Amino acid sequence: MNKSDELDDTGRRNFLVKVTSVVGGVGVAATCVPFVASMNPSSDVLAKAETEVDLSDITPGAMRTVAWQGKPVFILRRTPDQIKSSSASNGGSDPEPDNKRVQHPEWLVVVGVCTHMGCVPNKEEPGWTCHCHGSQYDDSGRVIRGPAPKNLEVPPYRFVTENKIIIGKA
C-alpha cells in the first residue's frame, strides 16, 4: 500500500464520519420533535382557554360553578355582609387583603380546587369547606384553618360588561 492510498482512506474515513454524524443528528432531532410537541396543551384544553360567563341571573349570596380548563371555578355574588366580613380580615394561614383578590367587591372568582390535595370544597356558610382533610376557606377564598397551605387560586379574568366576565387571559 502506498502513501497516496493511505491519504485517500483517511479522507474517505473523515467523510464517512461527518456524514454519519449529520444523519445521526437529523435522526435525533426527528425523534425529539414529536416528544417536545407532546408537551404542548391539547386542542381541547386550548379550546377551553377562555370561558365567558353571564352574571346577570346570579342573585346576591348565590354561587355558580363553571368549568375552565377542566377545573371548577366558583363565582360568588357576595352580599354586603359577606363583603364587610371579607374586607375586615386578611384571612388566616396565607394572609391576603380581600381587595387584592377581587376586581369588584360584589364578585369573587376563584378556582374551586383545594390547595392541599386538589379536592373540590363545598360551599358552606361562611365560605367553603373541604371535607376530605378539613381545610376551610372564607368568602374571599382565603384559607382560615386546616392543612391547605395557600388560598384558593384567583384565575385571570376580566369584566367585558357589567354582567359578563371572561375567565382566561386577563
matplotlib code that plots the C-alpha trace (Angstrom):
import matplotlib.pyplot as plt

x = [0.0, 1.5, 1.3, -1.4, -3.8, -3.4, -4.3, -7.3, -8.5, -8.1, -10.1, -12.8, -13.0, -13.3, -16.1, -18.0, -17.7, -19.1, -22.0, -22.8, -22.8, -25.1, -27.5, -27.5, -28.1, -31.1, -32.4, -32.2, -33.9, -36.7, -37.2, -37.3, -39.8, -42.9, -41.7, -41.5, -44.8, -46.5, -45.8, -48.0, -51.6, -54.0, -56.6, -59.5, -57.6, -56.8, -60.4, -61.3, -58.6, -61.3, -64.8, -67.4, -69.9, -73.1, -73.6, -77.0, -79.0, -76.8, -78.6, -76.7, -75.4, -75.7, -72.8, -72.3, -69.7, -68.4, -65.7, -62.4, -59.5, -61.1, -61.2, -64.3, -64.4, -66.6, -68.3, -69.9, -72.0, -71.3, -73.9, -73.0, -72.4, -70.0, -68.1, -67.9, -66.6, -64.1, -62.8, -62.4, -59.9, -56.8, -57.5, -55.6, -52.7, -52.0, -52.9, -54.1, -56.3, -59.7, -59.3, -56.2, -58.4, -61.4, -61.9, -65.3, -66.2, -69.5, -67.9, -65.5, -64.0, -61.8, -60.6, -62.6, -59.7, -58.4, -54.7, -53.9, -54.8, -56.8, -60.3, -63.3, -64.5, -68.3, -70.0, -71.0, -71.6, -69.2, -67.1, -66.1, -65.1, -63.0, -64.3, -61.5, -58.9, -60.8, -59.5, -61.8, -61.9, -63.7, -65.9, -62.8, -61.3, -58.6, -57.7, -58.6, -58.0, -56.8, -53.8, -54.3, -51.1, -52.5, -55.7, -57.9, -56.4, -57.8, -57.8, -57.1, -60.4, -61.8, -65.2, -66.3, -69.6, -71.2, -72.8, -70.3, -66.8, -64.3, -62.1, -58.8, -56.4, -56.8]
y = [0.0, 3.3, 6.7, 8.1, 5.2, 5.9, 9.6, 8.5, 6.1, 8.9, 11.3, 8.7, 7.9, 11.6, 12.0, 8.9, 10.1, 13.5, 12.0, 9.6, 12.3, 14.5, 11.6, 10.7, 14.4, 14.6, 11.3, 12.6, 15.9, 14.0, 11.8, 14.8, 16.9, 14.7, 14.4, 18.1, 18.7, 16.3, 18.7, 21.4, 21.8, 19.6, 21.0, 20.5, 22.5, 25.3, 25.4, 26.0, 28.6, 31.2, 30.8, 33.5, 33.8, 35.8, 37.1, 38.7, 35.8, 35.3, 36.7, 38.2, 35.3, 32.8, 31.0, 29.5, 26.9, 26.9, 24.8, 26.5, 24.4, 21.3, 22.9, 24.2, 27.9, 29.4, 32.7, 34.1, 37.2, 38.4, 40.1, 43.3, 41.3, 38.9, 41.9, 43.5, 40.4, 39.6, 43.2, 43.2, 40.3, 39.3, 35.6, 33.0, 30.9, 32.7, 36.3, 38.5, 41.5, 41.0, 43.9, 42.1, 39.1, 40.7, 43.3, 44.3, 43.7, 42.1, 39.4, 36.7, 34.4, 31.6, 28.2, 25.6, 23.3, 22.8, 23.8, 20.9, 17.8, 19.0, 18.2, 20.3, 22.2, 22.5, 25.9, 26.3, 29.4, 31.1, 30.2, 26.7, 23.5, 20.7, 17.7, 15.4, 16.9, 19.7, 22.8, 25.8, 28.9, 32.2, 34.2, 35.6, 32.1, 32.5, 29.5, 30.1, 26.6, 23.2, 21.7, 23.8, 25.8, 28.5, 30.4, 29.3, 30.5, 33.5, 32.8, 35.5, 37.1, 40.4, 42.1, 42.8, 44.3, 44.9, 41.5, 39.4, 38.1, 36.2, 33.8, 33.1, 35.6, 38.8]
z = [0.0, -1.0, 0.7, -1.6, -0.8, 2.9, 2.4, 0.3, 3.1, 5.7, 3.5, 2.9, 6.7, 7.6, 5.1, 6.3, 10.0, 9.0, 7.0, 9.8, 12.4, 10.3, 9.7, 13.4, 14.4, 12.0, 13.4, 17.0, 16.0, 14.2, 17.3, 19.6, 17.7, 18.5, 22.1, 22.6, 20.7, 23.1, 26.0, 24.4, 25.6, 23.8, 21.4, 23.9, 26.6, 24.1, 23.1, 26.7, 27.3, 27.9, 29.4, 29.1, 31.9, 32.1, 35.7, 35.3, 36.8, 39.9, 42.9, 45.9, 48.1, 45.3, 43.6, 40.2, 39.3, 35.7, 34.0, 32.9, 31.6, 33.2, 36.6, 38.6, 39.0, 41.8, 41.0, 44.2, 44.2, 47.7, 49.9, 51.7, 54.9, 53.1, 51.6, 55.0, 56.8, 54.0, 54.0, 57.8, 57.8, 55.8, 56.2, 58.2, 57.1, 53.9, 54.6, 51.7, 51.7, 50.1, 47.7, 46.1, 45.4, 43.7, 40.9, 42.2, 45.9, 44.9, 42.8, 43.9, 41.2, 42.4, 41.2, 43.2, 43.9, 47.5, 47.6, 49.9, 47.9, 44.9, 46.2, 45.4, 48.5, 49.3, 49.8, 53.4, 55.5, 55.8, 52.8, 51.7, 53.5, 52.0, 53.9, 52.7, 55.1, 56.9, 55.2, 55.5, 53.3, 53.9, 51.5, 49.9, 49.2, 51.8, 53.9, 57.5, 59.0, 58.1, 56.2, 53.0, 52.5, 50.2, 49.4, 46.6, 43.3, 41.6, 37.9, 35.3, 34.4, 33.2, 33.1, 29.5, 30.6, 33.9, 33.9, 31.9, 32.6, 30.6, 32.6, 30.9, 29.5, 31.6]

ax = plt.figure().add_subplot(projection="3d")
ax.plot(x, y, z, "-o")
ax.set_aspect("equal")
plt.show()
